[in-house]
Amino acid sequence: MNTHLQPQHKMNDKDDDKDDDKDQSLREDIRRLGRLLGDTVRSQHGDEVFDLIEQVRQNSIRFRRDADEAARTELESTLDSLTNDQTTQVIRAFSYFSHLVNLAEDQHHIRRTRAHQIAGSAPRAGSLAHTIEALYNTGHDTQQLVDFFKTAQVVPVLTAHPTEVQRKSILNCQMVITRLLDERDRMQLTPEEAAANEEALGRAVLTLWQTRMLRTSKLSVLDEVENGLSFYDYTFLHELPQLYAGLEDLLVSKDPAFKQTELPSFMKMGSWIGGDRDGNPFVTATILEKTLAMQSTRAFKFYLDELHTLGSQLSMATLLVKVSDELQALAQRSPDHSPHRSDEPYRLAISGIYARVAATYTHLLGLLPTIAPSGDAPVYATAEELAADLDIVHQSLLEHGSAAITRGRLRHLRRAVRVFGFHLAPVDLRQNSDVHERVVAELLQAANPEVSYLAMSEEERIAALIVEISSARPLASPYLVYSEETQSELAIYRAAATAKKRYGDGAVPNCIISKTDGVSDMLELALLLKESGLLHPAEGRLDVNIIPLFETIEDLQNSAPVMDRLFAIPAYARLLASRDNAQEVMLGYSDSNKDGGFLTSGWELYKAELDLVQVFARHQVRLRLFHGRGGSVGRGGGPSYQAILAQPAGAVQGQIRLTEQGEVITAKYGNPEVGRRNLEVLAAATMEASMLADAEQPPKPEFLSAMEELSAHAFKSYRDLVYETDGFEQYFWESTVISEIAGLNIGSRPASRKKSTAIEDLRAIPWVFSWSQCRLMLPGWFGFGAAVQHYLKTHPEHGLQTLQAMFKEWSFFSTVLSNMEMVLAKSDIGIASRYAQLVKDDALRARIFPRMEAEHALTIEVLKTISGQDELLAANPLLARSIKNRFPYLSPLNHVQVELLERFRNGDEDERVRRGIHLSINGIAAGLRNSG
């Protein structure tokens, strides 16, 4: 049989021939990888296992394609009768196939982008070329663009959260496969080369099959740091400099006068990994120090490697070229005294720079470079000094007829130093406001036992804290013994202060307060920063940004009043002036969704941004929003381009930070070209949202009124189910894999903030991840159908027309519906009903599941009515085809997962059962991609 594990397509596919032609290469790649996987299964486990997997595959396709009930019956009978060993092989086969399809789709995206560019077609939306063209077409000039970049800030922030179930070893295998697929695309292979490529692909698939998918031990924080650093090797260190070069060249093509100007480094990476302590007791001062050392090591190794290669390339001799006086002086300071290079000033200059970088590497980290320098040299005090030396090399080449040479490795290295410095990426510190409150209370009471901070009102707290942050007198005493929590908190801020001196001011620039609900939360952190040397009362200087995180619905509603009150405090306003009168505010998507549901969360976030824009404008403070978005729609995910453009007017202002979490990090940045494209999308969307905002009409008053009504009813519907229905907590824990997710070795932090099963205490990440596994995706849609139904009943004459107009004219509303549509397309109520059977209480199941089933159907119905579509994803055929091809391979995984959960919960202690559950979690996550 030659159709091993490959997707089947109808012969009467309705897609037009043009789209078929575009997707032909994708289908060929999927078939090729599926065949190689099938060959691997047969060679490793024999015909019996292969035939079993093939039988499952064919029946699943027949059922999905033709709604063949006989195929479904046979499929379920086969899967229910599997032994534990057979179950494991089926799960592995379909899981690995999902991973391979992901690779094929990523490669096809790259292929189509290149074909688009080669054909000279108009730039696609989301590309910098499209954005720059749009800006010029609307009357903007180059100087306006340059001015924009002077104050712009675009920062994707990597976070470590327990939804990334993929091991780095698996990712390494996948990168080999990606490279081989790319080789087939970019090169016209001879028959011999094609055969070698095919053989190499077979080896890579076999290696993938034989690589353990699950971790045998729980990740430590430093494991998470190392995993995060992998993406610098794959993507960021190389692709970010490339992005800048491409943008500069694009501007030159539009305006030749731009040739001598380099853009500021407005886009950098950020990280929470190793600094996020909210609910993670394993992040300590020692861990922060080790994190920063690991990051710095990565940056220095990259610089040393690049300088070594660059030195071999810049072999120009003084007999043939002239150099600047500054370059000559740089060469003369080099410790390289080889007579073979005495007339090669550029090589000597680079050798001297290498020696200084090596000395700095040893000084800061105690490490020796792989290739020893030519001699001793002084250390660089800052990364700016290194950048200045590289600029001397660049300027000399420019002045003496060698401009072309500046555009290669030197150009990218100069940019890398400016972007990554000696610290690689800024690490944010985050802690819960409750912890800050306890620490401050202890410090104040230790200094004055008569003071009971916890008993104070909010205004009393504010007054006491203002006194403390305005005084240079330390509050903490070296002669007193404090609790372990207080010692730990003070230690990590002191470690941050030391790190800023060691690696540069950008090493730890931000401190974030989770669960901010009042002004005192901000001032408590300010006090702790003063005690750690990061706030200087005498000078009125603050060395880090104090960033509130507003998470719940109530906190979002109070965010603007809190900031208004804070800005009115002279002591804080003085500190803010030292931060260029710029204040960052973080908005929590995940917890607000868990608190109030999908629609209300999105609406309250939107309103909070509008209110914050007004407050900041009144106080003449620049607003920078930090969007705590997750990978899934239920946690604020969805396409970044549309999400940024859907922000209310004035909310972007050229600056934006946003989290990149869980499995989305791998999906977005595991492939270098895909990674660069995603970085470009963030930059392009930020430019458009900032500079083309005037072209956007504000939403009509009737739209705002309609959203308020929809949100209120959706909130009521969601809260009634999740928080007010007796037994819902039990239903959730029994009908999903939340218990088993908590046992996976996929993150350093626990699934709940407290030792309880309460929904309130559960982290939003495993909450959403669990609903995605059972294919119900509840956090991404529940309440919308009921809200629309109620709105139409109360507005029978024009209600539908209003909602349809909102969909057509208001980017916020259309983005909400687009994201919801994607979630609903990936959901499967039939599969979800199987998980409902895991609930032991029949009456409980009968009370809850039919409500969710009815709301699911209603939501799909009203969504199609508003959008005018006959079926979900009618306007997104690429995603629709992707999902259609994946579903036959996801259904068996879901079915087997339910069967294993039943066995496990009924007392089957066979390790293969537990491992099978965890393998199925991995496979389903891979098939859904943005699921956590």
GUTIDO-612901 format. One record per residue (C-alpha): x, y negated, z negated; residue in three letters. Coordinates in steps of 0.2 Angstrom, whole numbers, plus 2048, in hexadecimal, padded with zeros to 3 digits. Each point is the difference from the previous one (the first is absolute). Example, Ala and Ser with C-alpha at 12.3 -4.5 7.8 and 13.67 -1.06 7.14 Angstrom:
BEGIN
83E8167D9ALA
8067EF803SER
END
This chain:
BEGIN
800800800MET
8077EF805ASN
7F57F47F6THR
8088037EFHIS
7F97F37F3LEU
7FD7F380DGLN
7F07F5801PRO
7F380480DGLN
7F77F380AHIS
7EF801809LYS
801802813MET
7F37F3801ASN
8087F37F5ASP
7F77F0803LYS
8107F67FEASP
8047F7810ASP
80E80680BASP
80B7F17FCLYS
7FF8047EDASP
803812804ASP
8107FB80AASP
8067F57F1LYS
7FE80F7F4ASP
80780D80BGLN
8117FF7F8SER
7F98017EFLEU
7F6810804ARG
810807807GLU
80A7FC7F0ASP
7F28077F5ILE
7FF81080AARG
813802801ARG
8017FE7EDLEU
7F180B7FDGLY
80880E80BARG
8117FF7F7LEU
7F78017EFLEU
7F680F806GLY
810808806ASP
8087FD7EFTHR
7F28077F7VAL
80081080BARG
8138027FFSER
8007FD7EDGLN
7F180A7FAHIS
7FB80B80FGLY
7F180280BASP
7F38037F2GLU
8037F07F7VAL
8007F6811PHE
7F0809806ASP
7F87FB7F0LEU
8057EE801ILE
7FB800812GLU
7EF8077FCGLN
7FD7F37F3VAL
8057F280CARG
7F580680EGLN
7F18027F5ASN
8027EF7F8SER
8027F8812ILE
7F0809806ARG
7F67FA7F1PHE
8077EE801ARG
7FE7FF813ARG
7F0809803ASP
7F88007EFALA
800813802ASP
7F88077F0GLU
807812804ALA
8117F9800ALA
7FE7F77F0ARG
7F98107F8THR
80F80A806GLU
80C7F27FBLEU
7F98007EEGLU
8008137FFSER
812801805THR
8067F27F5LEU
7F78077F1ASP
807811802SER
8127FB801LEU
80D8067F3THR
80A7F47F7ASN
80F80380CASP
7F57FE80FGLN
7F97F07F9THR
8117F97FDTHR
805803813GLN
7F07F9806VAL
8027F07F6ILE
8127FE805ARG
7FC802812ALA
7F27F3801PHE
80A7F47F5SER
80F80080ATYR
7F67FE810PHE
7F87F07F8SER
8127FA7FDHIS
805804812LEU
7F17F7807VAL
8047F17F6ASN
812800808LEU
7F8802812ALA
7F47F27FDGLU
80E7F47F9ASP
80B80480FGLN
7F17FD80CHIS
7FE7EF7F8HIS
8127FC804ILE
7FE807811ARG
7F17F5804ARG
8087F17F9THR
80F80280BARG
7F680480FALA
7F67F07FDHIS
8107F67FFGLN
80880880FILE
7F17FC80AALA
8017EE7FCGLY
7EE8007F9SER
7FA7F27F5ALA
8068017EEPRO
7F580A7F4ARG
7F77F97F2ALA
80A8027F0GLY
8117FE809SER
80B7F07FDLEU
8007FD813ALA
7ED7FF800HIS
8007F57F1THR
80D7F4806ILE
7F77FF811GLU
7F07FC7F7ALA
8087F27F6LEU
8087F880FTYR
7EF801809ASN
7F87F77F2THR
80C7F1800GLY
80D8057F4HIS
8127FD804ASP
8108087FBTHR
8047F37F3GLN
7F08047F7GLN
804813801LEU
8117FD7F8VAL
7F97F57F3ASP
7F380E7FCPHE
80F80C7FDPHE
8097F57F4LYS
7F28037F3THR
7F9810806ALA
8018107F5GLN
7FA811806VAL
80580E7F4VAL
7F9812801PRO
8048087EEVAL
8038127FFLEU
7F88097F1THR
8018117F8ALA
7EF8087FDHIS
7FA8117FFPRO
7F8802811THR
81080380AGLU
800813800VAL
80D80280EGLN
8128057FBARG
80F7F7807LYS
806811807SER
7F080180AILE
8027EF806LEU
812804806ASN
7FA80F80ACYS
7F37F5808GLN
80C7F3805MET
80A80D80AVAL
7F0804809ILE
7FC7EE803THR
8127FD807ARG
7FE80F80CLEU
7EF7FA806LEU
8077EF803ASP
80E80880AGLU
7F480880CARG
7F77EF802ASP
80F7F5803ARG
80B80B80BMET
7FD809810GLN
8068117FBLEU
80880D80BTHR
7F98117FFPRO
80E8057F5GLU
7FE7F17F5GLU
7ED8037FFALA
8038127FBALA
80D7FB7F2ALA
7F37F37FAASN
7F380D7FFGLU
80B80C7F7GLU
8057F27F4ALA
7EE7FC7FCLEU
7FD8127FDGLY
80E8007F3ARG
7F97F17F8ALA
7EF8077FEVAL
8078107F9LEU
80A7F67F4THR
7F07F67FBLEU
7F78107FDTRP
80D8077F5GLN
8027EF7F6THR
7F68007F0ARG
7F27F4801MET
7FD7FE7EDLEU
80C7FA7F3ARG
80480C7F2THR
8027F37F3SER
7F87EF7FCLYS
8087F1808LEU
80A7F47F4SER
8007EE803VAL
812800807LEU
7FA80E80CASP
7F27F4806GLU
80E7F2802VAL
80A80C80BGLU
7F180480BASN
7FC7EE802GLY
8127FC805LEU
7FF80D80ESER
7F57F480APHE
80E7F3800TYR
80B80D808ASP
7F280580CTYR
7F97EF804THR
8027F07F6PHE
8137FD801LEU
800802813HIS
7EF7FB805GLU
7FE7F07F6LEU
80F7F7808PRO
7FA807811GLN
7EF7F77FDLEU
8087F07FCTYR
80B801810ALA
7F180480AGLY
7F67F17F9LEU
80E7F4803GLU
802806812ASP
7EE7FF803LEU
8007ED7FALEU
80F7FD80BVAL
7F680780FSER
7F37F47FDLYS
80B7F17FCASP
813801805PRO
8047F17F4ALA
7FD80D7F2PHE
811809805LYS
80B7F97F2GLN
7F38027F2THR
7FE8107F4GLU
7F08037F7LEU
8008007EDPRO
7FE8127F8SER
7EE7FE7FDPHE
7FC813800MET
80880B7F3LYS
7FC8107F7MET
7FA8027EEGLY
7FF80E7F4SER
7F78057F0TRP
8098117FFILE
80A7FF7F0GLY
7F87F17F9GLY
7EE8047FFASP
7FD8047EDARG
7ED7FF800ASP
7FB8117F9GLY
811808804ASN
80A8027F0PRO
80F80780APHE
8047EF807VAL
80D7F87F4THR
80E7F4800ALA
80C80E804THR
7F580580FILE
7FF7EF806LEU
8137FE7FFGLU
803810809LYS
7F37FC80DTHR
8087EF804LEU
811809801ALA
7F980D80CMET
7F97F380BGLN
8107F6800SER
80A80F805THR
7F580380FARG
8037EE806ALA
8138007FDPHE
802811809LYS
7F67F980FPHE
80B7F0801TYR
81080A7FELEU
7FB80C80EASP
7FB7F280BGLU
80F7F67FDLEU
80B80F803HIS
7F8802811THR
8007EE804LEU
8137FF7FDGLY
80380D80DSER
7F57F680CGLN
8077EF7FELEU
811803808SER
8037F0809MET
8127FA801ALA
8067EE7FETHR
809802811LEU
7EF800808LEU
7F57F67F4VAL
8007F17F5LYS
7F98007EFVAL
7FA7F37F4SER
80B7F97F2ASP
7F48087F3GLU
801811808LEU
8137FF801GLN
8017FC7EDALA
7F480E7FDLEU
80C80C809ALA
80F7F97F7GLN
7F88047EFARG
7FD812805SER
80A80D7F7PRO
80280A810ASP
8137FD805HIS
80180D80ESER
80B7FB80EPRO
7F480880CHIS
7F27F47FCARG
80B7F07FDSER
7F97F8810ASP
7EE8057FDGLU
7F97F37F5PRO
7EE806801TYR
8058117FBARG
80A7F97F2LEU
7F27F57FAALA
7F480F7FFILE
80D80A7F7SER
8027F27F3GLY
7ED7FF7FEILE
7FF8137FETYR
80D8007F3ALA
7F77F27F6ARG
7EF80A802VAL
8098107FAALA
8077F67F1ALA
7EF7FA7FCTHR
7F9811801TYR
80C8077F4THR
7FE7F17F4HIS
7ED8017FFLEU
7FD812801LEU
8118097FCGLY
800809810LEU
80D80280ELEU
7FC7FF812PRO
80280F80BTHR
80C7F780BILE
80D7F77F6ALA
8047EE804PRO
8107FA807SER
8057F87EFGLY
7FA7F67F1ASP
7F47F2802ALA
7F67F47F5PRO
7EE8057FCVAL
7F17F6808TYR
7F77F77F2ALA
7F080080ATHR
7F9807810ALA
7FF7EE807GLU
8138007FFGLU
80181080BLEU
7F37F880CALA
80B7F0801ALA
80F80B806ASP
7F680980DLEU
7F97EF806ASP
8127FB803ILE
80380F80BVAL
7EF7FC809HIS
8047ED803GLN
812804806SER
7F980C80DLEU
7F37F3806LEU
80C7F2801GLU
80C80A80BHIS
7F680780EGLY
7FB8117F7SER
7ED7FC7FCALA
7FB811807ALA
80B8097F3ILE
7F77F77F2THR
7EF808805ARG
8058127FCGLY
8058087EFARG
8067F07F9LEU
7EF7F8802ARG
7F780E7F8HIS
80C8017F1LEU
7FF7ED7FDARG
7EE8017FFARG
8008107F5ALA
80B7F77F3VAL
7F47F1800ARG
7F180C7FEVAL
80780D7F4PHE
80E7F77F6GLY
80980A7F3PHE
7F08067F9HIS
7F780880FLEU
7EF7FC7FBALA
7F87F67F1PRO
7F980B7F3VAL
7F07FA7F8ASP
7FD8037EDLEU
7EE8047FCARG
7F88037EFGLN
7EE8017F9ASN
7FB7F07F6SER
7FB80B7F1ASP
8128057FEVAL
8057ED801HIS
7F37FC7F3GLU
80680D7F4ARG
8127FB802VAL
7FD7EE7FDVAL
7F58037F1ALA
80E80A7F8GLU
80D7F3804LEU
7F57F27F8LEU
7FB80A7F1GLN
8128057FDALA
8067EE800ALA
7F17FA7F5ASN
7F680E7F8PRO
7F17F47FDGLU
7FD7FF813VAL
7F480C807SER
8017FE813TYR
7F380D804LEU
7F37F87F5ALA
8027EF809MET
7F47F980DSER
8057FD812GLU
8037EE7FDGLU
8098037F0GLU
80C80C809ARG
8037F480EILE
8057F27F3ALA
80C80C7F6ALA
808806810LEU
8037EE807ILE
8097FC7F1VAL
80B80F801GLU
8047FF813ILE
8047ED7FDSER
80D8047F2SER
812805804ALA
80080A7EFARG
800812803PRO
7F180A7F8LEU
808811800ALA
80D8037F2SER
80F80C802PRO
7FD8037EDTYR
7EF808801LEU
7FB811806VAL
7F280080DTYR
7F580E806SER
80680A80FGLU
7F47F880CGLU
8067EF7FBTHR
812804802GLN
7FD808811SER
7F77F1806GLU
80D7F47FBLEU
80E80C806ALA
7F9801812ILE
7FE7ED802TYR
8127FE7F9ARG
80680D80DALA
7F77F580DALA
8097F17FBALA
811809801THR
7FC807811ALA
7FC7EF807LYS
8117FB7FBLYS
80880F807ARG
7F7803811TYR
7F97EF803GLY
7F17F67FBASP
7F580A80DGLY
8038117F7ALA
7F17FE7F4VAL
7F67F0805PRO
7EE8057FAASN
7F78067F0CYS
7EE806802ILE
7F38017F3ILE
7F380E802SER
7EF7FD7F9LYS
8017ED7FFTHR
7F07F97FAASP
8067F07F7GLY
80D7F27FFVAL
8088077F1SER
80580F80AASP
80B7F580AMET
8077F77F2LEU
8048107F6GLU
80B80680FLEU
8087EE800ALA
8058037EELEU
808810803LEU
8097F980ELEU
8077F27F5LYS
80680D7F3GLU
80980980FSER
8097F1807GLY
7F57FE80FLEU
7F67F17FBLEU
80A7F07FAHIS
7F67F47F5PRO
80C7F2800ALA
8027FF813GLU
7EE805803GLY
80680E80BARG
7F9811804LEU
80B80C809ASP
7F280C806VAL
7EF7FF806ASN
7F28037F4ILE
7F280980AILE
7EF8047F9PRO
7F7810807LEU
7ED7FE800PHE
7F9812802GLU
7EE8027FATHR
7F17F8808ILE
7FE7F57F0GLU
8127FB801ASP
7FF7FB812LEU
7F17F57FCGLN
80A7F87F2ASN
8117FE80ASER
7FD7EE806ALA
7FB7FA7EFPRO
80F8087F8VAL
80C7F880CMET
7F77EF7FFASP
8028017EDARG
812805801LEU
8057F380CPHE
7F97F37F4ALA
80D8047F3ILE
80F7F4802PRO
80C80D7F9ALA
7FC80C80ETYR
7FF7F380DALA
8127FB7FCARG
806812802LEU
7F6802810LEU
8097F0807ALA
81080A7FESER
7F980D80BARG
7FC7F380EASP
7EE7FF7FAASN
7FC810808ALA
7F680D7F6GLN
7FC812805GLU
7F08097FCVAL
7FE812802MET
7EF808804LEU
7FC8127FCGLY
7F680980ETYR
8018117F8SER
7F97FD7EFASP
7F37F4806SER
7FA80D80BASN
7FF80D7F3LYS
7F77F37F5ASP
7F37F980CGLY
80080A810GLY
8077FD811PHE
7F57F2806LEU
7FF7F67F0THR
8138027FESER
8037F9811GLY
7F47F17FDTRP
8077FC7EFGLU
811800807LEU
7FB7F480ETYR
7F77F47F4LYS
80E8007F4ALA
80C7FB80EGLU
7F57F2805LEU
7FF7F97EEASP
8128027FELEU
8047F680FVAL
7F57F27FAGLN
8088007EEVAL
812800807PHE
7FC7F280CALA
7F97F67F2ARG
8108027F6HIS
80C7FF80FGLN
8078117FDVAL
80580B80EARG
7F6811800LEU
808810804ARG
7F580F800LEU
8068127FCPHE
7F480D806HIS
8008107F6GLY
7FA80A80FARG
801813800GLY
80180C80FGLY
7EE805800SER
7F17F5804VAL
7F98047EEGLY
8107F77FAARG
8007F180BGLY
80880980FGLY
7FD7FF812GLY
8097F880FPRO
80B7F27F9SER
7FE7F580FTYR
7ED7FF7FEGLN
8017FF7EDALA
80C7F0800ILE
7F67F880ELEU
7F08037F6ALA
8067F67F1GLN
7F77F07FDPRO
8067EF806ALA
80F7F97F6GLY
8048117F7ALA
80F80480AVAL
80A7F0802GLN
80E808808GLY
80480B7F1GLN
7FA8127FCILE
80580F7F6ARG
7F8810801LEU
8038127F9THR
80480F80AGLU
7FB80F7F6GLN
800813801GLY
7FF809810GLU
7FF7F080AVAL
8127FD7FDILE
80580F80ATHR
7F37FD80DALA
8057EE803LYS
8138017FDTYR
806812802GLY
8027FD813ASN
80C7F1804PRO
7F67FA80FGLU
7EF8027F7VAL
8087F77F1GLY
8057F180AARG
7EF7FF809ARG
7F88007EEASN
80C7F27FALEU
7FC7F6810GLU
7EE8027FDVAL
8017F87EFLEU
80B7F2806ALA
7F47FD80FALA
7F08007F6ALA
8077F47F3THR
8057F480DMET
7EF801808GLU
7F67FF7EFALA
80B7F07FCSER
8027F7810MET
7F0804809LEU
7F47FF7F1ALA
7F97F0806ASP
7F9809810ALA
7F680B7F5GLU
7EE7FA7FBGLN
7FC8017EEPRO
7F280D7FCPRO
7EF7F9801LYS
7F77FD7F0PRO
7F380E804GLU
80E80C802PHE
8077FC7EFLEU
7EF8017F8SER
7FD811809ALA
8108077F9MET
7FC7FA7EFGLU
7F080A801GLU
80880F807LEU
80E8007F3SER
7F47FF7F2ALA
7F580F805HIS
80F80A805ALA
8087FD7EFPHE
7F08057F7LYS
7FF81080BSER
8128057FDTYR
8017FC7EEARG
7EF80A7FDASP
80880F808LEU
8128007F9VAL
7FE7F87EFTYR
7EE8027FBGLU
7FB811806THR
80180D7F2ASP
80D80D804GLY
8087F780FPHE
8118017F8GLU
7FE8137FEGLN
7FA801812TYR
80F7F7807PHE
80D80B7F6TRP
7F7810806GLU
7FC7FC812SER
8117F9805THR
8128057FEVAL
8047F27F3ILE
80680D7F3SER
80B80880CGLU
8077F0807ILE
8057FB7EEALA
80A810800GLY
80A7FD810LEU
8127FB800ASN
7FC7F080AILE
8047F17F5GLY
8097FB7F0SER
7F07F87F8ARG
7F18097F9PRO
7EF80080AALA
7F77F77F1SER
8067F17F6ARG
7FA8097F0LYS
7FD8127FBLYS
7EE801805SER
7F580580FTHR
7F67EF800ALA
7FF7F8811ILE
8057F07F8GLU
8108077FBASP
804809810LEU
80C7F880CARG
7F87FA810ALA
80C80980AILE
7FC8127FBPRO
7EE7FB7FFTRP
8007FC813VAL
80B80E804PHE
7F580D7F8SER
7F07F980ATRP
80A801810SER
8068127FDGLN
7ED8067FFCYS
7FD7F6810ARG
7F27F57F7LEU
80B7F0800MET
7F37F87F4LEU
80B7F17FBPRO
8007FA812GLY
7ED7FF803TRP
7F58037F2PHE
7F37F37FDGLY
8007F8811PHE
7F1809807GLY
7F57FD7F1ALA
8057ED800ALA
7FC7FE813VAL
7F08097FEGLN
7FB7F57F1HIS
8057F180ATYR
7F680480FLEU
7F18037F5LYS
8017EF7F8THR
8047F8811HIS
7F580980CPRO
7FF7F280DGLU
8127FB803HIS
80A80C7F5GLY
80780B80ELEU
8047F280BGLN
80A7F77F2THR
80A8107FDLEU
804803812GLN
8057EE802ALA
80C8027F1MET
80780F808PHE
8047F7810LYS
8057EF7FAGLU
8088037EFTRP
8118097FFSER
7FE8047EEPHE
7F0809802PHE
805809810SER
8108067F8THR
7F68067F1VAL
7F580A80CLEU
80F80680BSER
8098077F0ASN
7F08087FAMET
7FD808811GLU
811808800MET
7FD8077EFVAL
7EF807804LEU
807808810ALA
80D8097F6LYS
7F28067F3SER
7F7810802ASP
7F08027F5ILE
7FF813805GLY
8128037F9ILE
7FC7F57F1ALA
7F180B7FCSER
80C80E7FEARG
8097F77F2TYR
7F07FB7F8ALA
7FD8137FDGLN
80F8007F4LEU
7F67F67F4VAL
7FA80E7F3LYS
7F07F67FAASP
7F380380EASP
7F57F27F9ALA
80E7F4800LEU
805804812ARG
7EE7FE805ALA
7FF7EF7F8ARG
80F7F9808ILE
805808810PHE
7F07FC809PRO
8017EE7FCARG
8127FF808MET
7FA80A80FGLU
7F17F4802ALA
80B7F17FEGLU
80D80780CHIS
7F280280EALA
7F97F07FDLEU
8107F7801THR
804807810ILE
7EF7FC807GLU
8017EE7FBVAL
8127FE805LEU
7FC806812LYS
7F07F4800THR
80A7F17FBILE
80F80480CSER
7F580580EGLY
809810803GLN
7F8811803ASP
80E80A7F7GLU
80E7FC7F4LEU
8107F9808LEU
7F87FD811ALA
80B7F1801ALA
80F8097FBASN
80280F80BPRO
8128037FCLEU
7FC8037EDLEU
7F1809805ALA
80A80C80BARG
80D8027F2SER
7F38047F3ILE
7F780C80CLYS
81080A803ASN
8058017EEARG
7EF8057F8PHE
802812806PRO
8108027F7TYR
7FA7F77F0LEU
7F080A7FESER
8098107FCPRO
80B7F77F3LEU
7F17F97F7ASN
7F7811800HIS
80F8097FAVAL
8037F37F3GLN
7EE8027F9VAL
8038137FFGLU
8107FE7F7LEU
7F97F47F4LEU
7F280C7FCGLU
80D80E7FDARG
80B7F57F5PHE
7F27F97F6ARG
7F98117FDASN
8108067F8GLY
80B80680EASP
8117FD7FAGLU
80A80680FASP
80D7F2804GLU
7FC802813ARG
7EE7F97FCVAL
8077F17F7ARG
80D7FD80EARG
7F380280DGLY
7F67F27F9ILE
80E7F5800HIS
805805811LEU
7EE7FC806SER
8017EF7F8ILE
8107FC80AASN
7F8806810GLY
7F07F77FEILE
8097F07FCALA
80B80280FALA
7F180380BGLY
7F77F07FALEU
80F7F67FFARG
7FA7F07F7ASN
7F780A7F2SER
8087FB7F0GLY
END
